[in-house]
Each structure stands twice: as structure tokens, then as C-alpha cells.
């Protein structure tokens, strides 16, 4: 059986969808699973033994290079020669539905009541109902499993095996890892400023824990913030900019990750590494809490149907709460 999964972005959403692969392959071991993804996120999928082929697109670039649409269509039509038995759109957007439409005739995805861009559901022959405000990981598991006649339970997800893999990582990361102290990765950036925990509070957490705190960053603004943090305390070190393959490797070697609700933070869950995810304007239903993966949420009430980018309540999460939870997880 040939299956194409369309999950283009974003990093955390891709991680949350990937958990389904191990259960699909356990039930249908001979299935060929290809994954269509935006090129900038492809590395998070790389080296996963349950993925046969990774097909990249550059739809985001079409905003500035509109003529590139013809090359994208040509490439997807060529990929359709694989004659997929089923194309699953796990994104639920019109653009991802169009991609699915170019790849195969039998397509599955969320029904109109389960997605924000309801018109996307017109492209699917098999429609999956899953409440839009339900747990994000459960939604991904449902849309990927149900069209195949499978069920993935929360209990199975809680007992998942690590599913992020890396090879030939940047060996500079090992110069930053401490053999004597606990290694804590700090994820300080995200797509919205209102999702970012204050830099000075990260510093207070690091100073209180007195471990080896390693800051990763993805933009010049985040780099400047990281360097300021390192100037405030000797417990913080700033890593060089890493590709996603090396970020996976670093997190896999860490004792704990503390970060905002963003892709690299969710990678810790995918790697079965202890983590604390800090939530402000986004709902905690985006993640699973486990014995080692915890969340701290600000006092604001979040409407999952209409997120408020001006909700800066993450600033109200007390650093002492982060410290206490981190100490608990480090003991675990």
C-alpha cells in the first residue's frame, strides 16, 4: 500500500503528527509512506525509519516568486506517478488540500467542522471528524489512522517510542555539553513575541538551578537575546546556530528542556526527553503531559478558535514555579 502524508508545516505540528507513524507501520508493515513537507522543515523528518520518501515543496516562497507555482505543480504531478492508494492531508488548509489533490485521486482529511479553512474539505473523499479544539496530537493521530481503518489510542501515544533521529550532527554541540552538570536546553524564541517567556526570567531560572544551560536560537533577534542572557550569568552558554538535525541531537543529549510553545520544545516530547513547555496565548491542549513532559500555563483564558496575539500573560508565570518544576524533573 502506498500512502502520501501531506503535513507541510509548522515544526511542532509535524512532530505531533509523526507519532502516528510507528503505529501505522506496526499494523501495516509493508506500507510505503511518503511525506510531503515544506523544505525548511524536512530535516525533522530525516532518518525516521518509518518514512520511505520525503518530498519537499516551497509554497512559502511563492509569495515572492509567483511564477514558481508552475514548477511546484509539475513536481507534484510527477510525484503522482507513484499512484498512491491514499493521500492524507493532515494539515487541513486549502493549500495543503490542493497539494493532496495533485498527488492522488483518493484523498482523506478533516471534515468541514474540524478545520478552520472549511473549503479544504471539498477535496477529500474520506472525511474525518475531530473537534478543532481537541488535543492536537490526538487530532493528528485520528486523521492519519482513521482513513486506514486504524485507531491510535491515547494510551498508545503515552507509551510511544522516541521517533526523532539524527546522523552526522554538528559535533560542536559536544563542546558545550557538560560531563559534571545537568545539561538544560533553553528555547527562548517563537513565531510571536507574546509566546516568549521573558529573557530576564530565563536568567533567574538558570541562576537558581546552577546547571549547564544551553540556549538555542534561530534568528538574529533571538541570538542577541541569548547573548544578553549569557552576559548576566555564567550558567548560560549560547550555542552556534544549528540545523534541525543537530537540534535533534542536542535535545536528545539533554537532561531537561525548558521552552516556549514552539517547535524545538515539542521535539523534546518526540525524543522522550524531560521538558517544561511555557504557555501564554496558546492552549495547553497542543501537547501531552506525561511523567517527564510538563506544562506551565499563564492565568489567561485562551479561545482555541481565536488566539489573541496580544496576550502577553506568559510574562506572569513565576520563575519560582519553573525552578521548582525543573528541580523535580531533574530528580526524576
Rosetta blueprint (number, residue, H / E / L):
1 X L
2 X E
3 X E
4 X E
5 X E
6 X E
7 X L
8 X L
9 X L
10 X L
11 X H
12 X H
13 X H
14 X H
15 X H
16 X H
17 X H
18 X H
19 X L
20 X H
21 X H
22 X H
23 X H
24 X H
25 X H
26 X H
27 X H
28 X L
29 X L
30 X L
31 X L
32 X E
33 X E
34 X E
35 X E
36 X E
37 X E
38 X E
39 X H
40 X H
41 X H
42 X H
43 X H
44 X H
45 X H
46 X L
47 X L
48 X L
49 X L
50 X L
51 X L
52 X L
53 X E
54 X E
55 X E
56 X E
57 X E
58 X L
59 X L
60 X H
61 X H
62 X H
63 X H
64 X L
65 X L
66 X L
67 X L
68 X H
69 X H
70 X H
71 X H
72 X H
73 X H
74 X H
75 X H
76 X H
77 X H
78 X H
79 X H
80 X H
81 X H
82 X H
83 X L
84 X L
85 X L
86 X E
87 X E
88 X E
89 X E
90 X L
91 X L
92 X L
93 X L
94 X H
95 X H
96 X H
97 X H
98 X H
99 X H
100 X H
101 X H
102 X H
103 X H
104 X L
105 X L
106 X L
107 X E
108 X E
109 X E
110 X E
111 X L
112 X H
113 X H
114 X H
115 X L
116 X L
117 X L
118 X H
119 X H
120 X H
121 X H
122 X H
123 X H
124 X L
125 X L
126 X E
127 X E
128 X E
129 X L
130 X L
131 X L
132 X L
133 X L
134 X L
135 X L
136 X H
137 X H
138 X H
139 X H
140 X H
141 X H
142 X H
143 X H
144 X H
145 X H
146 X H
147 X H
148 X H
149 X L
150 X L
151 X L
152 X L
153 X L
154 X H
155 X H
156 X H
157 X H
158 X H
159 X L
160 X L
161 X L
162 X L
163 X L
164 X L
165 X L
166 X L
167 X L
168 X L
169 X L
170 X L
171 X L
172 X L
173 X H
174 X H
175 X H
176 X H
177 X L
178 X L
179 X L
180 X L
181 X L
182 X L
183 X E
184 X E
185 X E
186 X E
187 X E
188 X L
189 X L
190 X L
191 X L
192 X L
193 X H
194 X H
195 X H
196 X L
197 X L
198 X L
199 X H
200 X H
201 X H
202 X H
203 X H
204 X H
205 X H
206 X H
207 X H
208 X H
209 X H
210 X L
211 X L
212 X E
213 X E
214 X E
215 X E
216 X E
217 X L
218 X L
219 X L
220 X H
221 X H
222 X H
223 X H
224 X H
225 X H
226 X H
227 X H
228 X H
229 X H
230 X H
231 X H
232 X H
233 X L
234 X L
235 X L
236 X E
237 X E
238 X E
239 X L
240 X L
241 X L
242 X L
243 X L
244 X H
245 X H
246 X H
247 X H
248 X H
249 X H
250 X H
251 X H
252 X H
253 X H
254 X L
255 X L
256 X E
257 X E
258 X E
259 X E
260 X E
261 X L
262 X L
263 X H
264 X H
265 X H
266 X H
267 X H
268 X H
269 X H
270 X H
271 X L
272 X L
273 X L
274 X L
275 X E
276 X E
277 X E
278 X E
279 X E
280 X L
281 X L
282 X L
283 X L
284 X H
285 X H
286 X H
287 X L
288 X L
289 X L
290 X L
291 X L
292 X L
293 X E
294 X E
295 X E
296 X E
297 X E
298 X L
299 X L
300 X L
301 X L
302 X L
303 X L
304 X L
305 X L
306 X L
307 X L
308 X L
309 X L
310 X L
311 X L
312 X L
313 X H
314 X H
315 X H
316 X H
317 X L
318 X L
319 X H
320 X H
321 X H
322 X H
323 X H
324 X H
325 X H
326 X H
327 X H
328 X H
329 X H
330 X H
331 X H
332 X L
